[in-house]
Amino acid sequence: MDSKKIVNSLIDDIANGAAISQILLKAQIIAYNVGDENFSKLIKNEQQGYSPNDDIPDYRKLKSMVKATFVNSWGKAQTVDVHSEMIEHKRIRDLLTFVYVKESLVQVEAMYNNAESGMLRVQVPVFAYPTIKELYKNYNVKVYSANYCFSKESLLSIVENVKAQLLDLLLQFNDKLDWDMELTADKNKDMAKTIINNVYNVKAVVANMGNGNVETQDITVTE
């Protein structure tokens, strides 16, 4: 199958709601033929997931709310919303404001389909617990658990964002490439790389839930 047929087939797949795994496999062929290292890495990461050392695209950085459960010395528990913007440490503040979704697109889609409610809960890394506790240092409590809470629709936005960017790329390929020659020809490869840079250098909108505001709640101990 030549490159133009693959491009057109991939456009049809996206338009007709084909499985994301099928879409990414064909995108991998296009990326290989273009020979753009960054585009190939992007497609590979979307197929396999992102490692801790990879830069996470903005569309995978989801605005979240953190709910922490505190326990006092008598074993009484209370869950409150964490007021993360009061945290001075930028890395920890960012960590408690956003969820970085690193799973493969197939896994992200499965998480969305298998969600039992409209809101998802994901555990906050334990190393952030001391910072959360510090926000309530005047209370004699310890952090029992802390979870990100975010809309399952934000997961769907990740999948749809990838599809939209890829569709934009393919439509421009169809419009601007010279299909009288192969995609591997220097003229087409140069144009394809320019299109890739234009599409994937646009900053994606960060998906969020509601207005993103988090209200502070005092911890009250009930004896």
C-alpha positions as CSV (number, residue, x, y, z in Angstrom):
1,M,0.0,0.0,0.0
2,D,1.5,3.3,-1.0
3,S,1.7,6.3,1.3
4,K,-1.2,8.2,-0.2
5,K,-3.5,5.2,0.3
6,I,-2.3,4.9,3.9
7,V,-3.0,8.6,4.5
8,N,-6.5,8.4,3.0
9,S,-7.2,5.1,4.8
10,L,-6.1,6.7,8.1
11,I,-8.3,9.7,7.5
12,D,-11.3,7.4,7.0
13,D,-10.4,5.4,10.2
14,I,-10.4,8.6,12.3
15,A,-13.6,9.9,10.7
16,N,-15.4,6.5,11.2
17,G,-14.3,5.9,14.8
18,A,-11.8,3.0,14.2
19,A,-10.0,1.5,17.2
20,I,-7.2,3.8,18.4
21,S,-4.8,0.9,18.2
22,Q,-5.5,0.6,14.5
23,I,-5.1,4.3,14.0
24,L,-1.7,4.4,15.7
25,L,-0.4,1.4,13.8
26,K,-1.0,3.2,10.5
27,A,0.3,6.5,11.9
28,Q,3.5,4.6,12.8
29,I,3.9,3.7,9.1
30,I,3.5,7.3,8.1
31,A,6.0,8.4,10.7
32,Y,8.5,5.9,9.5
33,N,8.2,7.0,5.9
34,V,8.5,10.7,6.8
35,G,11.6,9.9,8.9
36,D,10.8,12.6,11.5
37,E,12.4,11.5,14.8
38,N,10.1,13.6,17.0
39,F,6.9,12.5,15.3
40,S,8.0,8.9,15.4
41,K,8.7,9.2,19.1
42,L,5.3,10.9,19.7
43,I,3.5,8.0,18.0
44,K,5.5,5.4,19.9
45,N,4.8,7.1,23.2
46,E,1.1,7.2,22.4
47,Q,1.2,3.5,21.6
48,Q,3.3,2.4,24.6
49,G,2.9,5.1,27.2
50,Y,5.3,7.8,28.4
51,S,8.3,7.0,30.6
52,P,9.2,9.2,33.7
53,N,11.9,10.9,31.5
54,D,9.6,11.9,28.7
55,D,8.1,15.3,28.2
56,I,4.4,15.0,28.7
57,P,2.2,16.8,26.1
58,D,-0.1,19.5,27.5
59,Y,-3.2,17.5,26.5
60,R,-2.1,14.8,28.9
61,K,-1.8,17.2,31.8
62,L,-5.2,17.3,33.4
63,K,-6.5,19.8,36.0
64,S,-7.5,17.9,39.1
65,M,-8.7,18.3,42.7
66,V,-7.0,16.5,45.5
67,K,-9.0,15.1,48.4
68,A,-7.1,14.1,51.5
69,T,-8.3,12.0,54.4
70,F,-6.8,12.9,57.8
71,V,-6.9,10.9,61.0
72,N,-6.4,12.3,64.5
73,S,-4.9,10.5,67.5
74,W,-8.3,9.1,68.4
75,G,-8.7,7.4,65.0
76,K,-11.4,9.8,63.8
77,A,-11.1,10.5,60.0
78,Q,-12.2,13.4,57.9
79,T,-11.8,14.0,54.2
80,V,-11.2,17.6,52.8
81,D,-10.3,19.3,49.6
82,V,-6.6,20.3,49.5
83,H,-5.9,24.0,48.8
84,S,-2.9,23.4,46.6
85,E,-2.3,27.0,45.4
86,M,-1.1,27.8,49.0
87,I,1.9,25.4,48.5
88,E,5.1,27.4,48.0
89,H,7.2,24.5,46.5
90,K,6.5,24.8,42.8
91,R,7.0,21.1,41.9
92,I,4.8,19.9,44.7
93,R,2.2,22.5,44.0
94,D,2.1,21.5,40.3
95,L,2.0,17.8,41.3
96,L,-1.1,18.5,43.4
97,T,-2.8,20.6,40.8
98,F,-2.4,18.3,37.8
99,V,-2.6,14.6,37.0
100,Y,0.0,13.6,34.4
101,V,-1.6,10.7,32.4
102,K,1.3,8.6,31.1
103,E,-0.5,5.4,30.0
104,S,-0.8,4.3,26.4
105,L,-3.8,5.6,24.5
106,V,-5.3,2.1,24.5
107,Q,-5.1,2.1,28.3
108,V,-6.5,5.6,28.6
109,E,-9.5,4.6,26.4
110,A,-10.0,1.5,28.6
111,M,-9.9,3.6,31.8
112,Y,-12.6,5.8,30.3
113,N,-14.8,2.9,29.2
114,N,-14.4,1.0,32.5
115,A,-15.0,3.9,34.8
116,E,-17.8,3.2,37.2
117,S,-18.8,6.8,37.8
118,G,-18.3,10.2,36.2
119,M,-15.4,11.0,38.5
120,L,-12.1,9.0,38.8
121,R,-9.8,8.7,41.8
122,V,-6.1,8.2,41.5
123,Q,-3.7,8.0,44.4
124,V,-1.4,10.9,45.0
125,P,2.4,10.0,45.3
126,V,3.2,9.4,49.0
127,F,6.1,11.8,48.9
128,A,3.6,14.6,48.7
129,Y,1.9,13.7,52.0
130,P,4.3,15.7,54.2
131,T,3.5,18.9,52.2
132,I,-0.3,18.2,52.5
133,K,0.1,17.7,56.2
134,E,2.0,21.0,56.5
135,L,-1.1,22.8,55.2
136,Y,-2.9,21.7,58.3
137,K,0.0,21.9,60.7
138,N,-2.1,23.5,63.4
139,Y,-4.2,20.3,63.7
140,N,-3.0,17.2,65.4
141,V,-3.6,14.9,62.5
142,K,-1.8,12.7,60.0
143,V,-2.5,12.1,56.3
144,Y,-4.2,8.7,55.9
145,S,-4.7,8.9,52.1
146,A,-4.8,11.4,49.3
147,N,-6.4,11.1,45.9
148,Y,-6.7,13.0,42.7
149,C,-10.3,13.5,41.6
150,F,-11.0,14.3,38.0
151,S,-13.7,13.9,35.4
152,K,-13.6,10.7,33.3
153,E,-14.4,12.9,30.3
154,S,-11.0,14.5,30.6
155,L,-9.6,11.1,29.7
156,L,-11.7,11.0,26.5
157,S,-10.3,14.5,25.7
158,I,-6.8,13.0,25.5
159,V,-7.8,10.4,22.9
160,E,-9.8,13.0,20.9
161,N,-7.0,15.5,21.0
162,V,-4.6,13.0,19.5
163,K,-7.1,12.1,16.8
164,A,-7.8,15.8,16.0
165,Q,-4.1,16.7,15.7
166,L,-3.4,13.6,13.6
167,L,-6.4,14.4,11.3
168,D,-5.2,18.0,10.9
169,L,-1.8,16.6,9.9
170,L,-3.1,14.1,7.4
171,L,-5.5,16.6,5.7
172,Q,-2.5,19.0,5.3
173,F,-0.5,16.1,3.8
174,N,-3.2,15.5,1.3
175,D,-3.4,19.2,0.4
176,K,0.3,20.1,0.3
177,L,2.3,17.1,-0.6
178,D,3.2,16.1,-4.2
179,W,1.6,12.7,-4.6
180,D,3.2,12.3,-8.1
181,M,6.3,11.2,-6.1
182,E,6.8,9.1,-3.1
183,L,6.5,10.4,0.4
184,T,10.1,9.4,0.9
185,A,11.2,11.8,-1.7
186,D,13.2,14.8,-0.3
187,K,10.7,17.4,-1.4
188,N,7.8,15.6,0.2
189,K,9.8,14.7,3.4
190,D,10.8,18.4,3.9
191,M,7.2,19.6,3.4
192,A,5.9,16.8,5.7
193,K,8.3,17.8,8.5
194,T,7.3,21.5,8.1
195,I,3.6,20.4,8.5
196,I,4.5,18.2,11.5
197,N,6.2,21.1,13.2
198,N,3.3,23.4,12.6
199,V,0.7,21.0,13.9
200,Y,2.6,19.7,17.0
201,N,4.2,23.0,18.1
202,V,0.8,24.5,18.8
203,K,0.2,24.4,22.5
204,A,-2.7,22.2,23.4
205,V,-5.4,23.3,25.7
206,V,-5.1,21.7,29.1
207,A,-8.3,19.7,29.9
208,N,-9.8,20.6,33.2
209,M,-12.9,20.0,35.3
210,G,-15.2,22.8,36.1
211,N,-13.7,26.2,36.9
212,G,-10.7,24.6,38.5
213,N,-11.3,26.3,41.9
214,V,-10.5,24.4,45.1
215,E,-12.0,25.7,48.3
216,T,-10.2,25.4,51.6
217,Q,-11.9,23.4,54.4
218,D,-10.8,23.4,58.0
219,I,-10.5,20.0,59.7
220,T,-12.8,19.6,62.6
221,V,-12.3,16.8,65.0
222,T,-15.4,15.0,66.2
223,E,-14.8,13.1,69.5
